[in-house]
Amino acid sequence: MMQPMMNEAARQAPHVMSEMMRPVVMGAGGYAAARMITTNPALSFLRAPLVVFAAGVTTGYLLHKYRREIIQAVTKAADMGRDFVLQQRESLDDLVAEAQEGNEVEAKASVPETKARARKASASA
């Protein structure tokens, strides 16, 4: 009696184990890939203190050398942004004014209709 149950369990074991082990194997693969990337000599070279210092000095030199052009570009971008905001504000103000005018026209048109209805109601009463 016990033998058929054990045979069935043994037959299903590889399938069950593969389903259970899939996340473990995927995690191990991700860990191995991350270790391979971080131990790459080119990437570890970029983390060397002297390389980081040299990159900072180079960046500072280039910023100092082209500071006028950088300031002009930033000023131009800020002016363009300001102009865009002002144009959008004007456009929004125009839309609001049109909506208010439309509401006023509707209100004026509905007032005579209500007065006419009131006159008809009072005349029929």
C-alpha positions as CSV (number, residue, x, y, z in Angstrom):
1,M,0.0,0.0,0.0
2,M,2.8,2.4,0.9
3,Q,4.8,1.5,-2.1
4,P,2.5,3.0,-4.8
5,M,2.3,6.2,-2.9
6,M,6.1,6.5,-2.6
7,N,6.5,5.7,-6.3
8,E,3.9,8.4,-7.3
9,A,5.7,11.0,-5.0
10,A,9.1,10.0,-6.5
11,R,7.7,10.4,-10.0
12,Q,6.4,13.9,-9.3
13,A,9.4,15.1,-7.3
14,P,11.4,16.6,-10.2
15,H,8.5,18.7,-11.4
16,V,7.7,20.0,-7.8
17,M,11.4,20.7,-7.1
18,S,11.8,22.6,-10.4
19,E,8.8,24.9,-9.5
20,M,10.1,25.5,-6.0
21,M,13.7,26.1,-7.1
22,R,12.9,28.5,-10.0
23,P,13.0,31.7,-7.8
24,V,16.1,30.5,-6.1
25,V,17.9,29.9,-9.3
26,M,16.8,33.2,-10.8
27,G,18.0,35.1,-7.7
28,A,21.3,33.3,-7.9
29,G,21.7,34.3,-11.5
30,G,20.9,37.9,-10.7
31,Y,23.4,37.9,-7.9
32,A,26.1,36.4,-10.2
33,A,25.4,39.0,-12.9
34,A,25.6,41.8,-10.4
35,R,28.9,40.5,-9.0
36,M,30.3,40.2,-12.5
37,I,29.3,43.8,-13.4
38,T,30.7,45.3,-10.2
39,T,33.9,43.3,-10.3
40,N,34.5,44.4,-13.9
41,P,38.0,46.0,-14.0
42,A,36.8,48.9,-16.1
43,L,34.0,49.8,-13.7
44,S,36.2,49.3,-10.6
45,F,38.7,51.7,-12.3
46,L,36.1,54.4,-12.4
47,R,35.7,54.1,-8.7
48,A,39.3,54.8,-8.0
49,P,39.7,58.0,-5.9
50,L,42.3,59.5,-8.3
51,V,40.0,59.0,-11.3
52,V,37.1,60.6,-9.4
53,F,39.3,63.5,-8.4
54,A,40.6,63.9,-12.0
55,A,37.1,63.9,-13.3
56,G,36.1,66.7,-10.8
57,V,39.1,68.8,-11.8
58,T,38.4,68.4,-15.5
59,T,34.7,69.3,-15.0
60,G,35.7,72.4,-13.0
61,Y,38.2,73.5,-15.6
62,L,35.6,73.1,-18.4
63,L,32.9,74.9,-16.4
64,H,35.4,77.8,-15.8
65,K,36.5,77.9,-19.4
66,Y,33.0,77.9,-20.9
67,R,31.2,79.8,-18.0
68,R,30.1,82.7,-20.3
69,E,28.5,80.3,-22.8
70,I,26.9,78.3,-20.0
71,I,25.5,81.5,-18.4
72,Q,24.1,82.7,-21.7
73,A,22.5,79.3,-22.4
74,V,20.9,79.1,-19.0
75,T,19.7,82.7,-19.2
76,K,18.2,82.0,-22.7
77,A,16.5,78.9,-21.4
78,A,15.1,80.7,-18.4
79,D,13.8,83.5,-20.7
80,M,12.1,81.0,-23.0
81,G,10.5,79.3,-20.0
82,R,9.2,82.6,-18.7
83,D,7.8,83.6,-22.1
84,F,6.1,80.2,-22.4
85,V,4.5,80.6,-19.0
86,L,3.3,84.1,-19.9
87,Q,1.8,82.9,-23.2
88,Q,0.0,80.1,-21.4
89,R,-1.3,82.5,-18.8
90,E,-2.7,84.9,-21.5
91,S,-4.3,81.9,-23.3
92,L,-5.9,80.8,-20.1
93,D,-7.1,84.3,-19.3
94,D,-8.7,84.5,-22.8
95,L,-10.4,81.2,-22.3
96,V,-11.8,82.3,-18.9
97,A,-13.0,85.6,-20.4
98,E,-14.8,83.8,-23.3
99,A,-16.4,81.4,-20.8
100,Q,-17.6,84.3,-18.7
101,E,-19.0,86.1,-21.7
102,G,-20.8,83.0,-22.8
103,N,-22.3,82.6,-19.3
104,E,-23.4,86.2,-19.3
105,V,-25.1,85.9,-22.8
106,E,-26.9,82.7,-21.6
107,A,-28.0,84.4,-18.4
108,K,-29.4,87.4,-20.4
109,A,-31.1,85.1,-22.9
110,S,-32.7,83.1,-20.1
111,V,-34.0,86.2,-18.2
112,P,-36.5,87.3,-20.9
113,E,-37.7,83.7,-21.3
114,T,-38.4,83.5,-17.5
115,K,-40.2,86.8,-17.6
116,A,-42.3,85.6,-20.5
117,R,-43.1,82.4,-18.7
118,A,-44.0,84.4,-15.6
119,R,-46.3,86.6,-17.6
120,K,-48.0,83.7,-19.2
121,A,-48.5,82.0,-15.8
122,S,-49.9,85.2,-14.3
123,A,-52.2,85.8,-17.3
124,S,-53.6,82.3,-17.2
125,A,-54.2,82.5,-13.5
